[in-house]
Amino acid sequence: MAHLSFGVKTAPQWTTYEDMLAIWQAADEEPLLEHAWLFDHFYPLTPDMSGPCLEGWSVLSAFAAVTKRIRLGLMVTGNTYRHPAVLANIAATVDVISKGRLDFGLGAGWNEYEHTAYGIPLYTVGERLRRLDEACEVIKRLWTEKQANFEGRYYQIKDAYCEPKPVQQPYPPFVIGGGGEKVTLRIAAKYASVWNMAGGSPEDFKRKNAILDEHCAAVGRNPEEIARSIQVPINPDNLAETRQNTENYIEAGVNHIVLNIRPPYPQGIVHRLVEEVVEPLKSLQM
């Protein structure tokens, strides 16, 4: 059976740096929690978009400096927000700060309101996916080649440096987010160490999981090299429900679970999650 890993997520919306930091430092002290996540948005993903929303990579860099063990990342970065060469440098820096603990999350981007408000081109769905594919290659080359070159349809780099390189060799694991069955899952088959389905039922996951295996076969990739991930919103008033929902996904083939903790954060919620959700589910593997 594939290794079953658990982590937590604190979307940096409608909360404070200090409150999220307390969650991350608590998670860093729980050996059964292996990873922690933020998101990459500039507005809250709530009906009221005028509220506080801290920038994800900035917060991640800070958390990388004040945690010691837990792996960390954004679930997931929107490719459209930053040129991939710039993003490669940002991510390499976070990997250096964390001493090699970055999981590099990347997706095509989707939030129309943010793009319109900031004047950032969103492009069609098809172009976003083609750009994502090229971006993965640009970033991989910058992380592995002394001087990288790439001449793509959308991105070009020439004799480009990214120094220092990430600590992790050959490069930090790619986490590809999204559920598009024809293109996104093919990109995941090519590049991902973790594939995260952004939302859907266990039945949806099971179907897409099988399609990812087919894409792996088509590109000559061992499907067991890719962890299968889902985000589970927790209900702090009924963690038994959270545990059952998570177990349903595990039975469908998930082995990388992100427990999404929403503000305001209940006192002691991280330890409760470990005791009431993670430990019982881990015991099923034994």
N, C-alpha and C positions, 0 to 999 in steps of 0.2 A: 504493500500500500504506500502511496506517495506521502511524503512528509506533510503534516497538517500544521500550518502556521497561522497565528492570530496576531492582529494588530489593532490599533485604535486610530480614529480620525477625528480631528477637531477642525471643522471648516471655520476659517477666520472671519466669520460674519456675526454681527450682533453679540460680540463678546470682546474681551480685552486681551492684550498680550499676556498680562500677568495670570489671568485665569487659565488660558491655554497652556502657559508654561507649567503651571501646577499639575495639569493633567499629564503633560509629556514627562515631567520629572518623576511623577508617580509611576508611569508606564516603564520608564527606564529602570526602575527598581523591581519590576516584576519579570522574572526570567521567562515566564511562559508567554509573555508578549514580545514578539520579535520585530515588529515594525510599527511606525507611526506616520500619519499623513496629514497634510493640509490640502486645500484646493487652490486653483489658479483662476480667481475671478476678481473683478474690481468693484462690483456691486453685489449686495446680498442676493442670493437666489430665493427671494421671498417677494410677496406682492409689494411690500414697501422697499423700494430699491435705494432709498435715501439714507439708510442706516450705515453704521460702521462696517467696513470690510478691509482688513489689512492685506497688504500685498504678499502673495504666497512665498515667492523666492526670498524676499527679505526676511520674513519670519523664519523660514526654513534655515537660512544661514545662521541666524541667531540661535535657534534651537540646536543646530549642529555643534555650536561652540559650548553649549551648557548641558549636553547629554553625553553619555560615555559609551553606551552599549547598543542601544536600540537602532535599527536601521530606519531610514527616514526618506521621505519623498513627497512630491505633489501628486495627488490622484485626481486628474492628471494635468500637466501643462498644456495650455492651448497653443498649438503650433503657430497660429496666425498672429499671436501677440508680439512675437519677437523673431527676428531673423535667426535661423538655426545656427549660424556661426557665432552670433552673440550669445545665444542660449547655451551653446557648447562651452563657452568660457565661464558663464555663470555657474553651470552645473559642475564643471571641473573644479571651480573654486570651492563650492560646497562640499565636494568629495574630499578635497584637501583639508578643509576646516574640520570635517567629521572624522578624519583619519580613515576614510574608505568605507563609509556607511551609507552612501547615497544609493537609492533605487530610483532610476530616472524615468519618471512617468511622462508620457507624451500622447496627445490625441490631436484630432484634426481641428478642433475648435468648433463652436456652435452658437455662442450666445449673441444673437443678433442685436439686442439692445445695447450691449457694451460696445460692439463694433460701430454701430451707428452713432452713439453718443461721442465716442472718441475719434471718429473719422478713420477707423482702421478698416481696410477692405476685408470683407468676409468671404467673397467668392462663392461660386456654386459648390454644392456638395461634392461633385466629381472632382473639381479642381482642388478643393481642400484636401481630399484624400490623396490625389497625386502629389500635392505639395508635402503631405505628411511622409509619403514614401521617400521623396527626395531628401527631406529634412533628416530622416533617420540615417541616410547614407552620408550626408554632409557631416553630421555630428560624429558618426562612427569614424570617418576618415580623420577629422580634426583630433580625435582622441587617440588615434593609433599611428598616425603618420607625422614625421617631423615637419614636413611642409605638405599640406594637403591641397589637392586640386580636384575640382568637380565642375563639369559643364552640363548643367541640367536645363530642363525647360523653364524652370522657375527660379532656381538658385545656381549661382556660379561663385566659386572661390578659386583664387589663383595664388599658389605658393603661400598658403595661409598657415600661420602659426597658431597654436593654442597651447600656451605654456604658463604654468606647469601643467603637465598631463594629470588626469585623475590618478588617485592613489591605486584604485582597483585596476587590475590588469586582466584581460586586455582593455576593459573599460567597464564602467558601472552597468549593472543590469538594466535593460530597457523594459519598462512596464508600458504596454500599449493598451490604451483604454478605448472602448467602443464595441459596437455589436454588428456593424455592417458585414453581411455574410460573404459578399463577393470580393470586396477590396480591403476593408479594415482587417478582417481575419487573415487575409493573405499577407498583409503587412506584418501582422503579429507573428505569423508562421516564419517570416523571414528574419525578424529582428528581436522578438520579445523573449525575455526570460520569464515574464509574468504577463498574462492577458487578463484584463479586468473588464467584465461586462457591467456597464454602467447601471443597468436596471432591468427588471424582468423577473418572471417566475422561475422556479426550479425547472419547469418543463421547457421554458425558453432557453435556459442555460444548457440543458441537456442537448437540445437540438444544435445550438451554436457550437457547443463543445465538440460534437461529432464533426461539424463542418470544419472547425479548426484542425482537427486531425487529418481531414482530407487535404487541406491546404498544405499541411506539413509534409504529407506524402508527395504532393506535387512539386515541392521545392527541395525535397531530399532532407528534411529536418526530422529529427527524432522528436515525436510529440511529447515524450516524457521530460524533455528539457524545458518545457513551458509550464509553469505553475498556473492554475486556473483560479481566478479571483472574483470575489463578489463583495459589495458593500452592504452591510446589514444595519439599518437604523435600530438603535436599541430603545427599549421601553424601560426606563429605570423603575417604573412602578410594577413591572411584570417581567422580570428577567427570565422567568421560565418560558414565557412566550418568545423572547429573544433567542433563548437556547433552542427551542423547537424549530423556529424559523431557520436558524443557522444549520441545524441538523438536516433539515430538508434539502438545503443546498449541498451539503456534504454528500448526501446520498445521491445527488444528481451529478457529482463529479468535482465539486469545488474542493480545493485544498489550500487556498490562501484567503483568509477571512479578515475583512476590515470592519471593525465594530464602530459605527458612526455615533459619536457622543455629541448631543446637541446642547447648547446652552439654554438656561443656566445649568451648570454642571453640579449634580448632587454631591454632597460630601461623601468621600470615600468610594466614588463610583468605579474607579479603576480597579481597586482591590475586590470590590463586589463582582465586577465582570469576570475577573480571574476565578474567583471562588464558585460563582453560580453559573457561568457559561463556559469558560475555557477549560477548567479542570474536568468537569463532567464529559465534555466532548472529546478532550484529549484521551480520557480513559477508554473511550470506545475503540481507540486504535490498538490498545494493549491486549 
